[in-house]
Amino acid sequence: MWRTVLGYGLALAAAAIALEQLKFRFAETAISTELYVGLLALGFTALGLWVGHRLTARKPRARFERNGAAIASLGLTPRECQILDLLASGQSNKELARTLGVSPHTIKTHLASVFAKLEVDRRVKAIEKARFLSLIE
């Protein structure tokens, strides 16, 4: 981070020296003010876009691999793993039931089983623990 800031500082200092060497006042009177301001704005816009892209560029994530050892030790069934995946999407019990083609009561039963196996009492805690154990992304 400091290298980047120092680099930009040096570049701006070099630009200031170059402008002084080119007799900035002469350039200002020779070029219309509107054109000069427009070129300056265009330069800063381009610089801002480039810096924004560099600072917010996302690195590709490693492929997610489910923790099979944790699934086996907890005794989670494939259906319960599927329920955990859908639970992280924030759907209600009715929406989960519609997605899986089962009744809401079945979803409640699966959730109770998942909560017991993960030793939690709420959806959010189940999602947090499942992410911590690498059961879901």
Secondary structure, DSSP 8 states (H G I E B T S, - for coil): -HHHHHHHHHHHHHHHHHHHHTTHHHHHHHS-HHHHHHHHHHHHHHHHHHHHHHHH-----------HHHHHHHT--HHHHHHHHHHTTT--HHHHHHHHTS-HHHHHHHHHHHHHHHT-SSHHHHHHHHHHTTS--
